[in-house]
Amino acid sequence: MGKTLGYVGVALVGTLLLSGCSGPEEEVAQHQPHSVAEERASEPEPSAQQVEPLNVMISTAAFLRPDRRLMVEGETNLPNDAQLQVVVEREISRVRWQERTRVVNGKFEAGPLGSGSGLPDGSYLVTVQLGEATVQPESVQARIGTQGEYLTGELVSQSRHGLGQVATYSRRFLVGSEPRRTRDQVDVIEDK
């Protein structure tokens, strides 16, 4: 029985020692900082890089070459290497000529556009379109967004194919030596 009391006494003393030790440790643990992972989780995450909206601007000028084919030059605030499609359409017949080009230092050009025999006198529509972001180089996508979501302004619309936003600019031109009567805003390109 003496041995039993001894074991109970040792167990009792061990329990007291352990419980005495655990109390201050709990208090110390409560005052210690959280782990590094817990600290990072409690900090607000840095926001994704904010991209400023791009209010798209495009302007064009067109002129006839001596062979009566049309050259189109333009300026834009779209990023370098943005892929553009330039289309010249004769309004009366709907015949079209098109060329892909890209932006270099805020400028682009396309042409010569038109048949080998030259453009007949008449009204033409010049359209410049920034295609969907999916066909643009990565550097352009970084500026306009992967769905064109950073594009803004009156030239911006939803893509016909549901692939995000695109930008489209159109301007009418009259080709010929005699200006025609029109109520529309139109530029006259005359033979030289």
C-alpha positions in Angstrom: 0.0 0.0 0.0 2.9 2.3 0.6 3.9 1.8 -3.0 0.4 2.7 -4.1 0.4 5.9 -2.1 3.8 6.7 -3.5 2.6 6.3 -7.1 -0.5 8.4 -6.3 1.7 11.0 -4.7 4.1 11.1 -7.7 1.1 11.2 -10.1 -0.4 14.0 -8.0 2.8 16.0 -7.9 3.3 15.4 -11.6 -0.2 16.7 -12.4 0.3 19.7 -10.3 3.6 20.5 -11.9 2.2 20.0 -15.4 -0.9 22.1 -14.6 1.3 24.8 -13.1 3.5 24.8 -16.1 0.6 24.9 -18.6 -1.0 28.0 -17.1 1.7 30.5 -17.8 2.5 28.9 -21.2 -1.1 29.5 -22.3 -0.8 33.1 -21.2 2.5 33.5 -23.0 1.1 31.8 -26.1 -1.8 34.3 -26.1 0.7 37.2 -26.1 3.0 35.8 -28.8 2.4 37.1 -32.4 0.7 34.9 -34.8 2.6 32.9 -37.4 3.9 34.7 -40.5 1.2 33.0 -42.6 -1.5 34.2 -40.2 -0.1 37.7 -40.2 -0.1 37.8 -44.0 -3.7 36.4 -44.1 -4.9 39.2 -41.9 -3.2 41.9 -44.0 -5.3 43.2 -46.8 -4.1 41.8 -50.1 -2.5 44.2 -52.5 -5.0 45.1 -55.2 -4.3 44.0 -58.8 -2.5 46.6 -60.8 -5.0 49.3 -61.7 -5.1 50.0 -65.4 -6.4 53.4 -66.4 -9.3 53.3 -69.0 -8.2 54.2 -72.6 -10.5 56.6 -74.3 -9.9 55.5 -77.8 -9.2 58.2 -80.4 -8.6 57.6 -84.1 -8.3 60.0 -87.0 -7.6 59.5 -90.7 -6.6 61.3 -93.8 -6.9 59.8 -97.3 -5.3 60.8 -100.6 -5.3 59.5 -104.1 -2.0 58.4 -105.7 -1.3 59.2 -109.3 -2.7 55.7 -110.2 -6.0 56.8 -108.5 -5.6 54.2 -105.7 -6.3 55.4 -102.2 -3.8 55.7 -99.4 -5.1 56.0 -95.8 -3.0 57.4 -93.0 -4.1 57.8 -89.4 -3.2 58.7 -85.9 -4.4 57.0 -82.7 -3.7 56.7 -79.0 -3.9 52.9 -79.2 -0.7 51.2 -78.0 2.2 50.3 -80.3 1.7 47.0 -82.3 -2.1 47.2 -82.0 -3.5 45.3 -85.0 -5.9 47.3 -87.1 -8.1 46.5 -90.1 -8.5 49.3 -92.7 -11.4 48.9 -95.1 -12.3 51.1 -98.0 -15.8 50.5 -99.4 -17.4 52.1 -102.5 -20.9 53.0 -101.2 -22.8 52.6 -104.5 -21.5 49.1 -105.3 -20.4 47.8 -101.9 -17.0 46.7 -103.4 -14.4 46.6 -100.7 -10.6 46.7 -100.4 -9.0 45.9 -97.0 -5.6 45.7 -95.4 -4.3 44.8 -92.0 -1.8 47.2 -90.4 -0.4 48.0 -87.0 0.2 51.1 -84.9 3.7 52.4 -84.7 4.4 55.4 -82.5 0.7 56.5 -82.6 0.5 56.3 -86.4 -0.7 53.8 -89.0 -1.1 53.6 -92.8 -2.7 51.3 -95.3 -2.7 51.2 -99.1 -2.7 51.6 -101.9 -6.3 50.4 -101.8 -8.5 50.1 -104.9 -8.6 48.3 -108.2 -5.6 48.3 -110.5 -7.3 50.7 -112.8 -8.0 53.1 -109.9 -11.0 54.3 -108.0 -13.9 55.6 -110.0 -15.4 58.9 -108.8 -17.9 58.4 -106.1 -18.5 58.1 -102.4 -16.4 55.8 -100.2 -16.5 54.8 -96.6 -13.1 54.3 -94.8 -13.4 52.1 -91.7 -10.6 51.5 -89.2 -11.2 48.7 -86.6 -9.2 47.5 -83.6 -9.9 43.8 -83.6 -10.8 41.7 -80.5 -8.2 41.5 -77.8 -7.7 37.8 -78.4 -6.0 38.6 -81.7 -3.8 41.3 -80.3 -0.2 40.9 -79.0 0.2 40.4 -75.3 1.7 43.9 -74.9 -1.5 45.3 -76.4 -3.7 43.1 -74.2 -1.9 44.3 -71.1 -3.1 47.9 -72.0 -6.6 47.2 -73.4 -7.5 44.2 -71.3 -8.0 40.5 -72.3 -11.6 41.3 -73.3 -11.0 45.0 -74.3 -12.5 46.0 -70.9 -10.2 49.0 -70.5 -11.4 50.6 -73.8 -13.8 53.5 -73.4 -15.2 56.3 -75.6 -17.7 56.7 -78.4 -15.7 54.5 -80.8 -16.0 51.5 -78.5 -18.7 48.8 -78.9 -19.3 45.2 -78.1 -17.8 42.7 -80.6 -20.3 41.0 -82.9 -18.8 37.7 -81.9 -19.1 38.2 -78.1 -15.4 38.3 -77.7 -15.2 41.6 -75.7 -15.0 45.2 -76.8 -13.6 46.6 -80.0 -13.1 50.1 -81.4 -14.4 51.2 -84.8 -13.9 54.5 -86.6 -15.6 55.4 -89.9 -15.3 58.4 -92.3 -16.8 59.2 -95.6 -14.8 60.5 -98.6 -15.9 61.7 -102.0 -13.4 60.9 -104.8 -13.5 63.0 -107.9 -12.8 66.4 -109.4 -16.3 67.8 -109.0 -17.7 68.1 -105.5 -21.1 66.6 -105.1 -24.0 68.0 -103.1 -24.3 66.2 -99.8 -25.7 67.1 -96.4 -23.4 64.6 -94.7 -20.0 65.5 -93.2 -17.7 64.3 -96.0 -14.2 65.0 -97.2 -13.6 65.5 -100.9 -10.5 64.0 -102.5 -9.7 65.5 -105.9 -7.3 64.5 -108.6 -4.2 66.5 -108.7 
